[in-house]
Amino acid sequence: MRPLLSPLWVAASLLFAGCYFVGPTGTPPDPEPCSEEDCGPAPGAPNIECPDGSIGGPTCERNDANDCAWVIRECPDENDECSESECGPAPLAPNILCEDGSIGGPWPCERNEEGVCGWTFRDCPP
């Protein structure tokens, strides 16, 4: 005698059949990267190598609606101050008062020679 599927099990299976894994932040996993074919014909603008080594000009990427589209990426200005999103959260290390009266520890987020932003640390003078 074969067991019959319970109606509850069938209902639960149908309910979860269309679901996918959602990460710990509540967002779906990253979709596949876009290809140039996904974006369609490229705009006539040229691509250039930026001073920081990144590529400026048309890039095929996902937009806020999760569609693949051409975006014109501008090179970052080498003299730009770093934004909060480029720096990330401030370090959880404390600042300390050095013997000479200066401050040591986490220092402002600054752009380095390669154009990458990051938190700097200042040691107390000897």
C-alpha positions in Angstrom: 0.0 0.0 0.0 1.5 3.4 -1.1 1.2 6.3 1.3 -0.7 9.2 -0.1 0.9 12.7 -0.1 -0.6 14.8 2.7 -2.4 17.9 1.5 -0.3 20.0 3.9 2.9 18.8 2.3 1.6 19.4 -1.2 0.5 23.0 -0.3 3.9 23.7 1.4 5.8 22.4 -1.7 3.8 24.6 -4.0 4.2 27.6 -1.8 8.0 27.3 -1.7 8.5 26.1 -5.2 9.0 29.7 -6.5 11.2 30.9 -3.7 15.0 31.3 -3.8 17.6 31.8 -1.1 17.7 35.3 0.5 20.9 36.3 2.1 21.3 37.5 5.7 20.7 41.1 4.7 17.3 40.2 3.2 18.4 40.7 -0.4 18.6 38.1 -3.1 22.0 36.7 -4.1 23.9 38.7 -6.7 22.6 38.0 -10.2 24.9 36.9 -13.0 27.1 39.8 -14.3 25.9 41.5 -17.4 27.5 40.8 -20.8 27.7 43.3 -23.6 25.0 41.3 -25.5 22.7 41.8 -22.5 23.0 45.6 -22.8 22.6 45.8 -26.6 24.5 48.1 -28.9 27.2 50.1 -27.2 27.1 53.8 -27.2 29.7 55.5 -29.4 31.7 57.0 -26.5 35.3 55.7 -26.1 36.7 53.8 -23.1 39.7 55.3 -21.3 42.0 54.2 -18.6 41.6 56.4 -15.5 44.6 57.6 -13.5 43.6 55.2 -10.7 43.7 52.2 -13.1 40.0 51.8 -13.4 38.1 52.1 -16.8 36.0 55.2 -17.7 33.5 55.4 -20.4 30.6 53.0 -21.3 30.3 50.0 -19.1 27.6 47.3 -19.2 26.2 46.8 -15.7 23.0 46.2 -13.7 21.0 49.3 -12.8 18.7 49.8 -9.8 15.9 47.9 -11.5 18.3 44.9 -11.9 18.3 45.3 -15.7 21.5 45.3 -17.8 22.2 48.7 -19.2 25.0 50.9 -20.5 26.3 53.4 -17.9 28.9 56.1 -18.7 31.4 55.9 -15.9 33.5 59.0 -15.2 37.0 58.8 -13.9 37.3 59.8 -10.3 39.1 63.1 -9.8 42.5 62.4 -8.2 42.1 65.4 -5.9 38.6 64.4 -4.7 38.1 63.9 -1.0 37.0 60.4 -0.2 33.3 59.7 0.3 31.9 57.7 3.2 31.0 54.9 0.8 34.6 54.7 -0.4 36.0 54.6 3.1 33.6 52.2 4.8 32.9 52.3 8.5 35.4 54.1 10.7 37.8 51.8 12.6 36.8 50.9 16.1 40.2 51.7 17.5 40.4 54.6 19.9 42.3 57.9 19.4 45.0 58.5 22.0 46.6 61.6 23.3 50.4 61.4 22.6 53.0 62.7 25.0 53.7 65.7 22.7 50.0 66.7 22.8 49.2 65.4 19.3 46.6 62.8 18.5 47.4 59.2 17.5 45.3 56.4 16.3 42.7 56.3 13.5 43.3 59.3 11.2 41.1 60.6 8.4 40.2 58.5 5.4 42.4 59.6 2.6 43.1 58.8 -1.1 46.4 57.1 -1.6 48.8 57.4 -4.6 46.8 54.7 -6.5 43.6 56.7 -6.0 42.1 54.2 -3.5 40.5 55.5 -0.3 41.3 54.0 3.1 41.6 54.8 6.8 45.1 55.9 7.9 46.6 55.4 11.4 49.0 57.9 13.0 51.6 56.6 15.5 52.6 58.8 18.3 56.1 60.4 17.8 58.9 58.7 19.8 
